[in-house]
Amino acid sequence: MEPILTAVIPVVIIGIICAVVLVVASRVMAVKEDENLPKIRECLPGANCGACGFPGCDGYAKALCEKPDTAVNLCVPGGGKVAKELSELLGRDYAEVEKKTATVHCNGDCTRTHDKVDYHGMNSCKGAKLLYGGKGTCAYGCLGLGDCVSACPEHAICIVNGVAKVNKNACIG
């Protein structure tokens, strides 16, 4: 019994010392979080779309906490409701959200341009762009394979004659 205690007692002592060191370290090295951050995050819609210019809703919430000059009306999907909630929460002036819509500048439909390759791959703009640099002769044109259609939560985009078209009334930005 004595050899077992000789082994167990030092292990228990080392465990207690490590626990105390970890508790002290967690208190000393704790990162202080602004108490408004969870409240701000709760106001935002959680779309993580980046339309505000920040990397998702968490990035926008952090900017609102850390930089007082960050506007409260940048959340396009949340609209005026979110801007009003944020202005009340942060005590800042309310400003109306500027409506933004997706825009496709390409007019190179099937009658104006032609394919440089006969693409037979996955039905994805990203895949076609990576593999062939795009299937059309215009390197900047719409590939018409529909990645934007599947990404749009409001179904405001459709492919017409090989080019994405945006329904501006349904688009939330």
Secondary structure, 3 states (H helix, E strand, C coil): CHHHHHHHHHHHHHHHHHHHHHHHHHHHCCCCCCCHHHHHHHHCCCCCCCCCCCCHHHHHHHHHHHCCCCCCCCCCCCHHHHHHHHHHHHCCCCCCCCCCCCCCCCCCCCCCCCECCCCCCCCCHHHHHHHHCCCECCCCCCCCCCHHHHHCCCCCEEEECCEEEECCCCCCC
